[in-house]
């Protein structure tokens, strides 16, 4: 973890939003892109804070305060990013019932929006029946799920199966802290996409854009 990330973690833990935002603003001068800010600053800072909590170095209240600051930082940063309008694709993002950790998924939703996708972010703890109603109505091309806590895991296969069986066949993306720690692909199908970090997500998005370009050429030819 670099100095800036540690400094950001400290300002978030202190509840100092202004100083936290100043650290983010410095990245504009350094010409850092969104992947760096989301993955190397905000995500790493929150992981460090999580480690402090696991070792009883901070309280639950401290972790909640830092999370609230992080949430505001994501919102303000994403609002400043010009959205590419080249894609008409749609993506919805949600946490399964019982899953409370949503910040990483919010970053992913913001990144999709910056790349020109129309997005809907439903936040934490969304029961499957209500998520399906929204998906049936809006018909997203992608449904993103976050898996960061262990006890909601038994529901993962049900969520994936239900979304993949929808008539319009959305792609289900699964990301989060547990993707690299557990055999999560066994919960999905060959169609399910499991993403370990934002760099891997960027590569997947580029591949999809390439496929769209090839299909467009074929239809014109």
Secondary structure, DSSP 8 states (H G I E B T S, - for coil): --HHHHHHHHHHHTT-HHHHHHHHHHHHHTT--HHIIIIIIIIHHHHHHHHHHHTTSS-HHHHHHHHHHHHHHHHHHHHHS----S---EEEEEEBTT----HHHHHHHHHHHHTT-EEEE--S-B-HHHHHHHHHHH--SEEEEE---STTGGGHHHHHHHHHTSTT--EEEEESTTTTTS-GGGGS-TT-EE--SHHHHHHHHHHHHHHHHHHHHHHH-
